Amino acid sequence: MPPAFERRNRMGAALESGILHVMMERQRIVARWCGRYWDAVSPVLDRDDVWSVRQLVRGAWENAPVADRIRGLVPTTRLPQRTIQELAQRKTAREVVDLLVFWGHPLGRAVDDVVSSDSPDPLALESALSLAYALQLKTAVKMADRWLASYVGQLLDIQNIWTLFSLWKKVAPTTAQDLFVSGGERTTPERMTKAMSVPTMEDLKAFVAKIVEGAEVGKMVEGGAFEETSEIIVMKLLLATWARIARREPLSTAVLITYSLRLRIEIHDLRAIVWGVVLGAPVSAILERIHTA
C-alpha cells in the first residue's frame, strides 16, 4: 500500500472512530433518559446488534481480516466499539460466541448451538438471529406505549419481507419457513412461506404489495427498497413516517424512535463523507450517498 494512501486510510479510520464515539455518547444519554425501561426498549432503538453478531461470526468462519469483520458495524450500548474490536480479534466463531455468552449478551446464547456444529451454516445463523431478535422485540412491546408497539410490528414486517426478498429462489420454501417470524402488523410466517413459491419477481412484488396494502411498509415495497437490499432506504422511509407522528405526539415514544432513526442515518452519511474524501471520490458521488434530510 502506498504511504500516502496508508496515511489517508489511518486518518479515515480515526475520523470514523470519533464519529462512532459521539454516537455512543448520544445513545448513553437516551439510555439514561429511559432509565429502567432501557433494557427492554434498547433492542428496538439499537437494532444493529444483529448485524454485528452476524458479521463477526461469519468473519470468524471465513478467517477474514479484523478490518473486514468490523467494516460498517455500528456500536450500541450493549455492543460498544471496544467490545466489537475485541470480538473481531477472536480466531474462531466459537470464541466469538463464548465471549458474547460470558458478557451476558442475549444473542450469544441464541447462536450458541449454531457455532457448535463442525461446519459453518449461514442459514442456521440467520434463523437463530431472526428468532432471537423477534423475541426481544416482542418483549419490548410489553413495556411499550401504542406507538412503540406499532413500530415493533413494522420492524417485524420489515424483517420478514427482507428475508423473503433475500432468500426467494435461493432456498426451498420448506427450508425458509423457520426464518419468518410472527408479530408483524401485516406479515405472518404462513403468508411469507406461501410467497416463496411464486414464479417471478413481478409476482413476488405483487403478492407482498397486496399483503401490506395501505400500511406504511407498503410504501417501501412500492419504492423498491427491499429489492435494492438497502437498509438506509428503509430507514429513511421509516424516519419520514415517524417524524410526522413525533410532531403530532411530542410526549410519546415516537420521539425516541425518530431520534434513533435520524441518528443512524446521520452516522451512515458521515461515514460516506469521510471515506469518500479519503478515497478521493468525486463530490457528486459522495452527495449521492447522503440521505440526511
Backbone hydrogen bonds in HBPLUS format (Angstrom, degrees):
<---DONOR---> <-ACCEPTOR-->    atom                        ^
c    i                          cat <-CA-CA->   ^        H-A-AA   ^      H-
h    n   atom  resd res      DA  || num        DHA   H-A  angle D-A-AA Bond
n    s   type  num  typ     dist DA aas  dist angle  dist       angle   num
A0006-GLU N   A0002-PRO O   2.95 MM   4  6.21 156.9  2.00 155.8 163.4     1
A0007-ARG N   A0003-PRO O   2.94 MM   4  6.21 151.1  2.03 148.9 155.7     2
A0008-ARG N   A0004-ALA O   3.08 MM   4  6.39 159.4  2.12 146.1 151.5     3
A0009-ASN N   A0005-PHE O   2.82 MM   4  6.02 152.0  1.90 148.4 156.9     4
A0010-ARG N   A0006-GLU O   2.99 MM   4  6.22 154.5  2.05 144.4 150.4     5
A0011-MET N   A0007-ARG O   2.94 MM   4  6.20 156.2  2.00 147.6 154.6     6
A0012-GLY N   A0008-ARG O   2.87 MM   4  6.12 158.0  1.91 148.5 154.2     7
A0013-ALA N   A0009-ASN O   2.95 MM   4  6.19 158.4  1.99 147.2 153.0     8
A0014-ALA N   A0010-ARG O   2.94 MM   4  6.14 154.5  2.01 147.1 153.9     9
A0015-LEU N   A0011-MET O   2.93 MM   4  6.18 159.1  1.98 150.9 156.4    10
A0016-GLU N   A0012-GLY O   2.88 MM   4  6.06 160.8  1.92 149.8 155.5    11
A0017-SER N   A0013-ALA O   2.93 MM   4  6.07 154.6  2.00 142.3 149.4    12
A0018-GLY N   A0014-ALA O   3.04 MM   4  6.30 152.8  2.12 143.6 150.5    13
A0019-ILE N   A0015-LEU O   2.95 MM   4  6.26 153.7  2.02 149.3 156.5    14
A0020-LEU N   A0016-GLU O   2.96 MM   4  6.23 163.8  1.99 155.1 158.4    15
A0021-HIS N   A0017-SER O   2.96 MM   4  6.15 145.3  2.08 141.9 151.8    16
A0022-VAL N   A0018-GLY O   3.08 MM   4  6.36 157.0  2.13 147.8 152.5    17
A0023-MET N   A0019-ILE O   3.03 MM   4  6.34 155.3  2.09 146.7 154.0    18
A0024-MET N   A0020-LEU O   2.96 MM   4  6.21 155.8  2.02 145.7 151.4    19
A0025-GLU N   A0021-HIS O   3.07 MM   4  6.40 154.0  2.14 147.1 153.7    20
A0026-ARG N   A0022-VAL O   3.06 MM   4  6.39 152.4  2.13 147.7 155.0    21
A0027-GLN N   A0023-MET O   2.91 MM   4  6.25 154.3  1.98 150.4 158.1    22
A0028-ARG N   A0024-MET O   2.89 MM   4  6.17 151.9  1.97 148.6 156.3    23
A0029-ILE N   A0025-GLU O   3.13 MM   4  6.41 146.5  2.25 141.0 149.2    24
A0030-VAL N   A0026-ARG O   3.14 MM   4  6.50 158.5  2.19 148.8 153.6    25
A0031-ALA N   A0027-GLN O   2.85 MM   4  6.15 156.8  1.91 149.7 156.8    26
A0032-ARG N   A0028-ARG O   2.89 MM   4  6.12 158.1  1.94 147.7 152.7    27
A0033-TRP N   A0029-ILE O   2.96 MM   4  6.19 153.3  2.03 145.6 153.5    28
A0034-CYS N   A0030-VAL O   2.89 MM   4  6.18 148.1  2.00 148.9 157.4    29
A0035-GLY N   A0031-ALA O   3.02 MM   4  6.24 134.0  2.24 140.8 153.0    30
A0035-GLY N   A0032-ARG O   3.24 MM   3  5.08 130.6  2.50  90.6 103.6    31
A0037-TYR N   A0034-CYS O   3.26 MM   3  5.51 157.1  2.31 130.4 126.8    32
A0038-TRP N   A0035-GLY O   3.13 MM   3  5.79 168.9  2.14 121.3 124.8    33
A0040-ALA N   A0037-TYR O   3.11 MM   3  5.52 128.6  2.38 107.0 119.8    34
A0041-VAL N   A0037-TYR O   3.07 MM   4  6.32 162.4  2.10 157.9 163.3    35
A0042-SER N   A0038-TRP O   2.73 MM   4  5.41 144.0  1.86 158.3 161.7    36
A0044-VAL N   A0041-VAL O   2.92 MM   3  5.42 138.0  2.10 114.3 126.1    37
A0045-LEU N   A0041-VAL O   3.23 MM   4  6.60 154.6  2.30 150.7 158.1    38
A0046-ASP N   A0042-SER O   2.55 MM   4  5.30 159.2  1.59 154.4 160.8    39
A0052-SER N   A0048-ASP O   2.98 MM   4  6.23 159.4  2.02 154.4 160.8    40
A0053-VAL N   A0049-ASP O   2.90 MM   4  6.08 172.0  1.90 158.1 159.0    41
A0054-ARG N   A0050-VAL O   3.02 MM   4  6.11 164.2  2.04 149.4 154.4    42
A0055-GLN N   A0051-TRP O   3.02 MM   4  6.15 166.1  2.04 148.1 151.9    43
A0056-LEU N   A0052-SER O   2.89 MM   4  6.02 158.8  1.93 153.3 159.6    44
A0057-VAL N   A0053-VAL O   2.97 MM   4  6.03 164.1  2.00 151.0 154.9    45
A0058-ARG N   A0054-ARG O   2.99 MM   4  6.13 167.7  2.01 150.8 154.8    46
A0059-GLY N   A0055-GLN O   2.83 MM   4  5.82 150.1  1.92 138.1 147.3    47
A0060-ALA N   A0056-LEU O   3.07 MM   4  6.26 148.1  2.17 138.9 146.2    48
A0061-TRP N   A0057-VAL O   2.96 MM   4  6.28 157.8  2.01 150.0 156.4    49
A0062-GLU N   A0058-ARG O   2.92 MM   4  6.15 154.3  1.99 150.3 156.6    50
A0064-ALA N   A0059-GLY O   2.89 MM   5  5.04 162.1  1.92 151.2 153.9    51
A0063-ASN N   A0060-ALA O   3.17 MM   3  4.88 153.3  2.25  96.2 104.3    52
A0068-ASP N   A0065-PRO O   3.04 MM   3  5.39 124.8  2.36 104.8 118.2    53
A0069-ARG N   A0065-PRO O   3.13 MM   4  6.50 149.5  2.23 149.6 158.7    54
A0069-ARG N   A0066-VAL O   3.06 MM   3  5.09 118.5  2.45  95.5 111.2    55
A0070-ILE N   A0066-VAL O   3.21 MM   4  6.50 146.6  2.32 154.6 161.7    56
A0073-LEU N   A0070-ILE O   3.11 MM   3  5.49 166.1  2.13 127.4 130.8    57
A0076-THR N   A0079-LEU O   2.99 MM   3  4.93 161.5  2.02 110.6 116.1    58
A0083-THR N   A0080-PRO O   3.09 MM   3  5.34 118.8  2.48 102.5 117.3    59
A0084-ILE N   A0080-PRO O   3.02 MM   4  6.36 158.1  2.07 157.0 163.6    60
A0085-GLN N   A0081-GLN O   3.02 MM   4  6.30 159.5  2.06 151.0 156.4    61
A0086-GLU N   A0082-ARG O   3.01 MM   4  6.27 155.5  2.08 143.4 149.9    62
A0087-LEU N   A0083-THR O   2.93 MM   4  6.21 159.8  1.97 153.0 158.1    63
A0088-ALA N   A0084-ILE O   2.91 MM   4  6.09 152.1  1.99 148.8 156.6    64
A0089-GLN N   A0086-GLU O   3.26 MM   3  5.44 147.6  2.37 100.8 109.8    65
A0090-ARG N   A0087-LEU O   3.17 MM   3  5.53 166.5  2.19 111.7 115.7    66
A0096-VAL N   A0092-THR O   3.17 MM   4  6.56 152.9  2.24 144.2 151.7    67
A0097-VAL N   A0093-ALA O   3.00 MM   4  6.26 169.0  2.01 157.3 158.3    68
A0098-ASP N   A0094-ARG O   2.90 MM   4  6.03 157.0  1.95 146.3 153.6    69
A0099-LEU N   A0095-GLU O   3.06 MM   4  6.19 154.7  2.12 144.5 149.9    70
A0100-LEU N   A0096-VAL O   3.11 MM   4  6.44 156.9  2.17 145.4 152.0    71
A0101-VAL N   A0097-VAL O   2.87 MM   4  6.12 160.3  1.91 155.6 160.4    72
A0102-PHE N   A0098-ASP O   2.88 MM   4  6.05 157.5  1.93 143.5 150.3    73
A0103-TRP N   A0099-LEU O   2.89 MM   4  6.13 151.5  1.97 149.5 156.6    74
A0105-HIS N   A0100-LEU O   2.90 MM   5  5.32 157.7  1.95 161.7 156.5    75
A0104-GLY N   A0101-VAL O   2.98 MM   3  4.99 153.3  2.05 101.8 110.0    76
A0108-GLY N   A0105-HIS O   3.03 MM   3  5.52 144.4  2.16 112.8 122.9    77
A0110-ALA N   A0106-PRO O   3.19 MM   4  6.42 148.9  2.29 139.7 148.8    78
A0111-VAL N   A0107-LEU O   3.20 MM   4  6.34 145.1  2.33 141.6 146.7    79
A0112-ASP N   A0109-ARG O   3.42 MM   3  5.13 162.0  2.45  97.4 102.4    80
A0114-VAL N   A0111-VAL O   3.10 MM   3  5.15 120.0  2.47  96.5 111.9    81
A0115-VAL N   A0111-VAL O   3.34 MM   4  6.70 157.5  2.40 160.4 162.3    82
A0116-SER N   A0113-ASP O   3.18 MM   3  5.07 146.5  2.30  95.7 105.7    83
A0117-SER N   A0114-VAL O   3.46 MM   3  5.99 163.8  2.49 108.4 112.7    84
A0125-LEU N   A0121-ASP O   3.02 MM   4  6.34 153.4  2.09 152.9 161.3    85
A0126-GLU N   A0122-PRO O   2.89 MM   4  6.15 158.2  1.94 147.6 153.1    86
A0127-SER N   A0123-LEU O   2.93 MM   4  6.16 157.6  1.98 147.4 153.4    87
A0128-ALA N   A0124-ALA O   2.97 MM   4  6.13 164.3  2.00 148.1 151.9    88
A0129-LEU N   A0125-LEU O   2.98 MM   4  6.18 164.8  2.00 153.8 157.7    89
A0130-SER N   A0126-GLU O   2.93 MM   4  6.00 161.1  1.97 148.5 154.2    90
A0131-LEU N   A0127-SER O   3.03 MM   4  6.17 169.0  2.05 153.2 155.8    91
A0132-ALA N   A0128-ALA O   3.02 MM   4  6.08 156.6  2.07 142.9 150.0    92
A0133-TYR N   A0129-LEU O   2.89 MM   4  5.98 162.3  1.92 149.7 154.5    93
A0134-ALA N   A0130-SER O   2.96 MM   4  6.10 159.5  2.01 146.4 152.5    94
A0135-LEU N   A0131-LEU O   3.01 MM   4  6.19 152.1  2.09 142.1 149.3    95
A0136-GLN N   A0132-ALA O   3.06 MM   4  6.37 153.5  2.14 145.6 152.3    96
A0137-LEU N   A0133-TYR O   2.98 MM   4  6.29 157.1  2.04 151.3 157.4    97
A0138-LYS N   A0134-ALA O   2.97 MM   4  6.21 159.5  2.01 149.4 154.7    98
A0139-THR N   A0135-LEU O   2.97 MM   4  6.18 147.0  2.09 144.2 153.2    99
A0140-ALA N   A0136-GLN O   3.03 MM   4  6.30 149.1  2.12 144.1 152.2   100
A0141-VAL N   A0137-LEU O   3.14 MM   4  6.49 142.9  2.29 145.1 154.4   101
A0142-LYS N   A0139-THR O   3.20 MM   3  5.61 139.6  2.37 105.4 115.1   102
A0143-MET N   A0140-ALA O   3.01 MM   3  5.60 154.1  2.08 115.7 123.0   103
A0144-ALA N   A0141-VAL O   3.08 MM   3  4.82 165.5  2.10 110.5 110.2   104
A0149-ALA N   A0145-ASP O   3.08 MM   4  6.28 160.6  2.12 153.2 159.4   105
A0150-SER N   A0146-ARG O   2.98 MM   4  6.05 148.3  2.08 133.9 141.9   106
A0151-TYR N   A0147-TRP O   2.96 MM   4  6.23 154.3  2.03 145.7 152.7   107
A0152-VAL N   A0148-LEU O   2.92 MM   4  6.19 154.2  1.99 148.5 155.0   108
A0153-GLY N   A0149-ALA O   3.09 MM   4  6.39 155.9  2.15 144.2 150.2   109
A0154-GLN N   A0150-SER O   3.02 MM   4  6.37 150.1  2.11 144.9 153.1   110
A0155-LEU N   A0151-TYR O   2.87 MM   4  6.20 157.8  1.92 151.7 157.8   111
A0156-LEU N   A0152-VAL O   2.95 MM   4  6.22 156.1  2.01 153.2 159.0   112
A0157-ASP N   A0153-GLY O   3.02 MM   4  6.24 151.4  2.10 142.0 150.1   113
A0158-ILE N   A0154-GLN O   2.83 MM   4  6.10 162.1  1.86 154.0 159.0   114
A0159-GLN N   A0155-LEU O   2.85 MM   4  6.06 157.4  1.90 145.3 151.7   115
A0160-ASN N   A0156-LEU O   3.03 MM   4  6.21 160.0  2.07 144.2 148.9   116
A0161-ILE N   A0157-ASP O   2.90 MM   4  6.16 165.1  1.92 156.3 160.4   117
A0162-TRP N   A0158-ILE O   2.82 MM   4  5.89 160.8  1.85 152.2 158.1   118
A0163-THR N   A0159-GLN O   3.00 MM   4  6.14 158.8  2.05 144.5 150.3   119
A0164-LEU N   A0160-ASN O   2.91 MM   4  6.14 154.7  1.97 145.3 152.8   120
A0165-PHE N   A0161-ILE O   2.96 MM   4  6.23 169.8  1.97 157.6 157.7   121
A0166-SER N   A0162-TRP O   2.96 MM   4  6.04 148.7  2.06 144.7 154.0   122
A0167-LEU N   A0163-THR O   3.00 MM   4  6.05 149.8  2.09 149.0 155.2   123
A0168-TRP N   A0164-LEU O   2.94 MM   4  5.72 135.3  2.14 151.2 159.8   124
A0170-LYS N   A0167-LEU O   2.83 MM   3  5.08 159.2  1.87 131.2 133.9   125
A0171-VAL N   A0167-LEU O   3.29 MM   4  6.01 144.3  2.43 167.5 160.1   126
A0175-THR N   A0172-ALA O   2.90 MM   3  5.17 130.1  2.15 105.4 119.5   127
A0176-ALA N   A0172-ALA O   3.01 MM   4  6.35 149.1  2.11 152.7 162.4   128
A0177-GLN N   A0173-PRO O   3.06 MM   4  6.07 132.5  2.30 146.9 157.0   129
A0179-LEU N   A0176-ALA O   2.82 MM   3  5.41 161.6  1.85 123.5 129.9   130
A0192-MET N   A0188-THR O   3.01 MM   4  6.20 167.3  2.03 160.0 163.6   131
A0193-THR N   A0189-PRO O   2.91 MM   4  5.98 156.2  1.97 145.1 151.6   132
A0194-LYS N   A0190-GLU O   3.05 MM   4  6.23 156.2  2.10 145.2 151.6   133
A0195-ALA N   A0191-ARG O   2.99 MM   4  6.26 149.2  2.09 143.0 151.6   134
A0196-MET N   A0192-MET O   3.21 MM   4  6.53 132.6  2.45 139.0 150.1   135
A0196-MET N   A0193-THR O   3.18 MM   3  5.26 135.9  2.39  96.7 108.4   136
A0197-SER N   A0194-LYS O   3.12 MM   3  5.75 162.5  2.15 116.1 121.5   137
A0198-VAL N   A0195-ALA O   3.25 MM   3  5.66 168.8  2.26 115.1 118.3   138
A0204-LEU N   A0200-THR O   2.94 MM   4  6.27 149.4  2.04 143.9 153.3   139
A0205-LYS N   A0201-MET O   2.88 MM   4  6.17 163.9  1.91 156.1 158.5   140
A0206-ALA N   A0202-GLU O   3.01 MM   4  6.17 159.9  2.05 145.6 151.4   141
A0207-PHE N   A0203-ASP O   2.86 MM   4  6.00 155.1  1.92 146.0 153.0   142
A0208-VAL N   A0204-LEU O   2.98 MM   4  6.23 167.9  2.00 156.5 158.6   143
A0209-ALA N   A0205-LYS O   2.84 MM   4  5.91 159.0  1.89 146.8 153.8   144
A0210-LYS N   A0206-ALA O   3.06 MM   4  6.21 149.3  2.16 142.5 149.1   145
A0211-ILE N   A0207-PHE O   3.28 MM   4  6.60 150.4  2.37 140.9 148.4   146
A0211-ILE N   A0208-VAL O   3.04 MM   3  5.08 116.1  2.47  96.0 111.7   147
A0212-VAL N   A0208-VAL O   3.04 MM   4  6.36 158.1  2.09 157.8 162.8   148
A0215-ALA N   A0212-VAL O   2.97 MM   3  5.43 163.8  1.99 135.8 139.4   149
A0218-GLY N   A0215-ALA O   2.93 MM   3  5.20 135.7  2.13 102.1 114.8   150
A0219-LYS N   A0216-GLU O   3.09 MM   3  5.61 141.4  2.25 109.9 118.6   151
A0220-MET N   A0217-VAL O   2.99 MM   3  5.27 129.0  2.26 102.9 116.3   152
A0221-VAL N   A0217-VAL O   3.21 MM   4  6.67 151.4  2.30 148.6 156.4   153
A0222-GLU N   A0218-GLY O   2.93 MM   4  6.20 163.4  1.96 152.0 156.5   154
A0223-GLY N   A0219-LYS O   2.94 MM   4  6.04 146.2  2.05 137.5 146.6   155
A0225-ALA N   A0220-MET O   3.08 MM   5  5.43 153.5  2.15 161.9 160.1   156
A0224-GLY N   A0221-VAL O   3.14 MM   3  5.25 159.7  2.18 104.6 110.8   157
A0228-GLU N   A0224-GLY O   3.26 MM   4  6.51 150.7  2.35 151.9 158.4   158
A0229-THR N   A0226-PHE O   3.21 MM   3  4.85 149.5  2.31  91.7 100.7   159
A0234-VAL N   A0230-SER O   3.44 MM   4  6.82 160.6  2.48 148.5 153.0   160
A0235-MET N   A0231-GLU O   2.91 MM   4  6.23 160.8  1.95 154.7 160.1   161
A0236-LYS N   A0232-ILE O   2.94 MM   4  6.11 151.1  2.03 142.1 149.9   162
A0237-LEU N   A0233-ILE O   3.06 MM   4  6.32 158.5  2.11 150.4 155.1   163
A0238-LEU N   A0234-VAL O   2.94 MM   4  6.21 156.0  1.99 149.2 156.6   164
A0239-LEU N   A0235-MET O   2.81 MM   4  6.00 156.3  1.86 148.0 154.6   165
A0240-ALA N   A0236-LYS O   3.10 MM   4  6.38 156.0  2.16 145.5 150.6   166
A0241-THR N   A0237-LEU O   3.31 MM   4  6.60 154.0  2.38 142.8 148.7   167
A0242-TRP N   A0238-LEU O   2.93 MM   4  6.21 170.6  1.94 161.6 163.3   168
A0243-ALA N   A0239-LEU O   2.81 MM   4  5.75 150.1  1.90 153.1 159.4   169
A0245-ILE N   A0241-THR O   3.27 MM   4  6.64 156.4  2.33 143.2 149.6   170
A0246-ALA N   A0242-TRP O   2.86 MM   4  5.97 157.4  1.91 143.8 150.1   171
A0247-ARG N   A0243-ALA O   3.11 MM   4  6.31 151.6  2.19 142.6 148.9   172
A0248-ARG N   A0244-ARG O   3.24 MM   4  6.48 143.6  2.38 138.9 148.6   173
A0248-ARG N   A0245-ILE O   3.03 MM   3  5.04 122.1  2.37  94.8 110.1   174
A0249-GLU N   A0245-ILE O   2.69 MM   4  5.87 143.8  1.82 151.0 163.0   175
A0252-SER N   A0249-GLU O   3.15 MM   3  5.56 160.8  2.19 124.0 123.4   176
A0255-VAL N   A0252-SER O   3.33 MM   3  6.21 163.8  2.36 119.1 121.0   177
A0256-LEU N   A0253-THR O   3.04 MM   3  5.13 116.5  2.46  98.4 113.1   178
A0257-ILE N   A0253-THR O   2.98 MM   4  6.32 163.1  2.01 156.7 161.4   179
A0258-THR N   A0254-ALA O   2.92 MM   4  6.03 162.9  1.95 144.2 148.9   180
A0259-TYR N   A0255-VAL O   2.95 MM   4  6.13 160.1  1.99 146.4 152.0   181
A0260-SER N   A0256-LEU O   2.93 MM   4  6.12 164.6  1.95 153.3 157.0   182
A0261-LEU N   A0257-ILE O   3.03 MM   4  6.24 159.4  2.08 151.6 157.0   183
A0262-ARG N   A0258-THR O   2.91 MM   4  6.07 164.2  1.94 152.0 156.9   184
A0263-LEU N   A0259-TYR O   2.89 MM   4  6.03 157.1  1.95 149.7 156.1   185
A0264-ARG N   A0260-SER O   3.07 MM   4  6.21 157.5  2.12 141.4 147.2   186
A0265-ILE N   A0261-LEU O   3.02 MM   4  6.27 159.6  2.06 152.0 157.0   187
A0266-GLU N   A0262-ARG O   2.91 MM   4  6.06 153.8  1.98 144.5 152.4   188
A0267-ILE N   A0263-LEU O   2.99 MM   4  6.26 155.1  2.06 149.7 155.3   189
A0268-HIS N   A0264-ARG O   3.14 MM   4  6.42 160.0  2.18 143.9 149.1   190
A0269-ASP N   A0265-ILE O   2.96 MM   4  6.26 159.6  2.01 150.8 155.9   191
A0270-LEU N   A0266-GLU O   2.91 MM   4  6.14 162.1  1.94 153.6 158.2   192
A0271-ARG N   A0267-ILE O   2.99 MM   4  6.14 161.0  2.03 152.6 157.4   193
A0272-ALA N   A0268-HIS O   3.00 MM   4  6.25 155.3  2.06 145.2 152.4   194
A0273-ILE N   A0269-ASP O   2.94 MM   4  6.24 152.8  2.02 149.0 156.0   195
A0274-VAL N   A0270-LEU O   2.94 MM   4  6.16 170.6  1.95 153.0 155.2   196
A0275-TRP N   A0271-ARG O   2.96 MM   4  6.10 174.2  1.97 159.8 159.8   197
A0276-GLY N   A0272-ALA O   2.90 MM   4  5.69 139.5  2.07 132.1 144.0   198
A0277-VAL N   A0273-ILE O   2.98 MM   4  6.11 159.9  2.02 150.0 154.1   199
A0278-VAL N   A0274-VAL O   2.94 MM   4  6.19 163.6  1.96 149.4 154.7   200
A0279-LEU N   A0275-TRP O   2.94 MM   4  5.90 157.0  2.00 138.9 144.5   201
A0281-ALA N   A0276-GLY O   2.79 MM   5  5.04 158.3  1.84 159.8 158.5   202
A0280-GLY N   A0277-VAL O   3.06 MM   3  5.00 152.8  2.14 100.3 108.7   203
A0285-ALA N   A0282-PRO O   3.01 MM   3  5.28 122.7  2.34 102.7 116.9   204
A0286-ILE N   A0282-PRO O   3.09 MM   4  6.49 153.2  2.17 152.3 160.2   205
A0287-LEU N   A0283-VAL O   2.89 MM   4  6.13 164.6  1.91 157.6 161.4   206
A0288-GLU N   A0284-SER O   3.15 MM   4  6.31 140.7  2.31 137.5 146.8   207
A0289-ARG N   A0286-ILE O   2.98 MM   3  5.45 148.3  2.08 109.9 119.4   208
A0290-ILE N   A0287-LEU O   3.17 MM   3  5.18 166.3  2.19 106.8 110.6   209
